[in-house]
């Protein structure tokens, strides 16, 4: 799925900036590293409007995703409200969650548009979304597959869970798991 999105990003950048696909792919990667998302770099460096870009890159197939009833049950049984906050758009997240059978598990879904297109890991992004949700970081946990996106939540007092096959030893990671369902089974 991420390969589809990266390809569409590269194609869009190549077309809009009139550069080769190879140059567009390098730019996409550099902006992601420097700004948190390729979109943020395109907005800051090229003044592009985000809606057209996001609509194009998120128009992908979800056929490779299947319902995960075990994960659904585990998330439903966690205490408290559950929200999704993504650097993608809320409609994109809804499509992913729907394909996984998880859409009704979450009380709110926030996308980069809810943070005025400020991406994670920027402090402002969290500030805007957490305020909209009335989220108290001191009584919340954040599950994240992008390491750098856990630093600010940890600074705000959240428990942080890095979900990745690769373990990292950073002071802002409270827990690591390579398999979310197995981790959640120990919580309930």
C-alpha positions in Angstrom: 0.0 0.0 0.0 2.8 2.5 0.9 4.5 1.6 -2.3 1.4 2.6 -4.2 1.3 5.9 -2.4 5.0 6.6 -2.9 4.6 5.9 -6.6 1.7 8.3 -6.9 3.6 11.0 -5.0 6.5 10.6 -7.4 4.2 10.7 -10.4 2.4 13.8 -9.1 5.6 15.7 -8.3 7.1 14.8 -11.6 4.1 16.1 -13.5 3.5 19.2 -11.5 7.1 20.3 -11.3 8.0 19.1 -14.8 11.0 17.0 -13.6 12.0 13.5 -14.2 10.5 10.7 -12.1 13.9 10.0 -10.7 14.4 13.6 -9.6 10.8 13.6 -8.3 11.4 10.5 -6.2 14.6 12.1 -4.7 12.7 15.3 -3.9 9.8 13.3 -2.3 12.2 11.5 -0.1 14.2 14.6 0.9 11.1 16.6 1.7 9.8 13.7 3.9 13.1 13.6 5.8 13.3 17.4 6.2 9.7 18.4 6.7 8.0 15.3 8.1 5.9 14.8 4.9 6.6 15.2 1.3 3.5 17.4 1.2 4.9 19.9 3.8 8.0 20.3 1.6 6.0 20.9 -1.5 3.8 23.4 0.3 6.8 25.3 1.7 9.2 25.1 -1.2 6.8 25.2 -4.1 3.6 26.8 -2.7 1.4 24.0 -3.8 -2.2 23.6 -2.6 -2.6 20.4 -0.6 -6.0 19.2 -1.6 -5.3 18.2 -5.2 -2.1 16.4 -4.2 -3.7 14.5 -1.3 -6.7 13.5 -3.4 -4.4 12.2 -6.1 -1.9 10.3 -3.9 -4.6 8.7 -1.7 -6.6 7.3 -4.7 -5.3 3.8 -4.3 -6.6 0.3 -4.1 -7.3 -1.2 -0.7 -7.8 -4.7 -2.1 -4.7 -6.1 -0.3 -6.1 -5.2 3.1 -8.4 -7.7 4.9 -10.6 -7.5 8.0 -8.7 -8.1 11.2 -11.3 -9.2 13.8 -8.7 -10.1 16.4 -7.2 -6.6 16.3 -10.7 -5.1 16.3 -11.7 -7.0 19.4 -8.4 -6.1 21.2 -8.8 -2.4 20.4 -12.4 -2.3 21.4 -11.5 -3.8 24.8 -8.9 -1.1 25.6 -10.1 1.4 28.2 -10.9 5.0 27.2 -11.7 6.6 23.9 -9.7 5.7 20.8 -8.8 8.1 18.1 -6.7 8.0 14.9 -4.4 10.8 14.0 -2.5 10.5 10.7 -0.3 12.5 8.4 -2.7 11.3 5.7 -6.2 12.7 5.3 -9.1 11.6 7.5 -11.0 10.2 4.5 -7.9 8.1 3.6 -7.7 6.8 7.2 -11.4 6.0 7.0 -10.8 3.9 3.9 -7.9 2.0 5.5 -9.9 1.4 8.7 -12.9 0.3 6.8 -10.9 -2.2 4.8 -9.5 -3.6 8.0 -12.9 -3.7 9.6 -11.8 -1.2 12.3 -13.8 1.9 11.3 -16.3 1.7 14.1 -13.7 1.1 16.8 -12.6 4.7 16.9 -14.5 7.7 18.2 -12.6 10.3 16.1 -10.3 10.3 13.1 -8.0 13.2 12.4 -5.9 13.9 9.4 -3.2 16.4 8.4 -6.0 18.7 7.3 -7.1 18.9 11.0 -3.7 20.2 11.9 -3.9 22.9 9.2 -1.5 20.8 7.1 1.2 20.9 9.7 2.6 17.4 9.8 3.7 15.2 12.6 6.4 15.5 14.1 5.8 19.3 14.4 4.7 20.4 17.8 2.0 22.6 16.3 0.4 19.6 14.6 -0.2 17.8 17.9 -1.3 21.0 19.6 -4.0 21.6 17.1 -5.3 18.0 17.0 -5.1 17.4 20.7 -7.0 20.7 21.3 -9.7 19.8 18.8 -10.1 16.4 20.5 -9.9 17.8 24.0 -7.3 15.1 24.6 -5.4 15.0 27.9 -1.8 13.8 27.1 -1.2 12.9 30.7 -3.9 10.2 30.5 -3.3 9.1 26.9 -1.0 6.8 24.9 0.2 7.1 21.3 0.9 4.1 19.1 3.0 5.1 16.1 5.1 3.4 13.4 7.2 6.5 12.7 9.9 6.9 15.4 10.2 10.7 15.1 6.5 11.2 15.6 6.7 10.0 19.2 9.1 12.6 20.5 6.6 15.4 21.0 3.8 13.2 22.5 6.3 11.9 25.0 7.4 15.5 25.9 3.7 16.3 26.4 3.4 13.4 28.9 1.8 10.6 26.8 2.9 7.0 27.0 4.5 6.2 23.7 4.5 2.8 21.9 6.7 2.4 18.9 5.1 -0.2 16.5 7.8 -1.4 14.2 9.8 -4.6 13.3 12.9 -2.6 14.2 13.5 -1.7 17.8 15.1 1.6 18.7 16.5 2.8 22.0 15.3 6.3 22.4 14.4 8.1 25.7 11.0 9.1 24.3 9.9 5.5 23.6 8.1 3.9 26.6 7.4 0.6 24.8 8.2 -1.2 21.6 6.3 -3.9 19.8 6.8 -5.5 16.4 3.3 -7.0 16.6 0.4 -4.9 17.8 -2.1 -7.6 18.5 0.4 -9.5 20.8 1.2 -6.3 22.6 -2.5 -5.4 23.1 -3.3 -8.9 24.5 -1.0 -8.1 27.4 -2.9 -4.9 28.2 -6.4 -6.3 28.5 
